Amino acid sequence: MLSGSPKRPLWQCPKCGHRFVTRNLWHSCGRYRLADHFAGKPRSIKQTFDRFVAVARSCGPVTVYAQKTRIVLQVRVRFASAVVHREWLDAGMWLKRRAEHPRLHRVEDFGRLGFGLHFRLREPGDVDEALTELIREAYRIGQQEPARTLPSSPPAAT
């Protein structure tokens, strides 16, 4: 897609209501409740998730979908996810490059598409400034902007 050209509207699955960039994209159709992921878990895990989502939403609109085994964050495409464990949150994000962070515990190589980075978070403070910058980078990827138009950070407030 060329920079400046309008983006096609997202297709909405008539069964589950989730939106996708491609019509009839394969997905696990279902409706799940966000609260079910946090049932019986320490409050700090939900607070950590809320902080993760708040950082993403500080970049702009984000849709949060609860799925059977994970929660996804989407702009135009899904750029981040979370899997809730008993004592920690596996917060994942899609980047076009490898990155380092003290809480990074797993990296998936998607070839030419980039990398899935997974961070083990236990409390809201684990979403530090370095992780915040990575979330912002993933958000820009989720917008499907050409790499040459992606700013290194959001514009400063004036």
Residue, then its C-alpha position, 0 to 999 in steps of 0.5 A: m500500500l502506498s503512503g498516503s493512499p486510503k486504507r480499505p475498511l476492515w472486514q468484520c466476521p459476521k459470527c464473532g464480530h472481530r475485524f480483519v484486514t482481509r475478508n474471511l481471514w482464518h481465525s478461531c471464531g468465538r466470543y469470550r469475556l475478558a474477565d474470565h482470563f483474570a478469574g482467580k488470579p492476583r489483582s496485580i496481574k489484571q493491573t499489569f494488563d491494564r497498564f500494558v493496554a493503557v500504554a498502547r491506548s496512549c498511542g491511539p485507538v486500540t481494540v481489545y479482543a478476548q480469545k479462548t487462550r489469549i487477549v489480543l490488541q489490534v489497530r488495523v492488525r493485531f500487534a500485541s497480545a497477553v496470556v494470563h498465567r497464575e503469577w505473571l502475564d506473558a505480554g507479547m508484541w510484534l516488531k520488525r526487529r529483535a529487541e532486548h529488555p530485562r523481562l524478555h523471555r522468548v523470541e519468535d522469528f517470523g522471517r521477513l515479517g519480523f519477530g514476536l517478543h514475549f515479556r514476563l510481567r508481574e506488576p504494573g511497574d514492569v511496564d517501564e519506559a523501555l517497554t513503553e517504547l517497544i509497545r509504541e513501536a508495535y502500535r505503529i506496526g499495527q497501523q500498517e504504515p510503510a516503514r519509511t513513514l514510521p516515526s521513531s517516537p510519537p510527536a512531542a506535545t506542544 
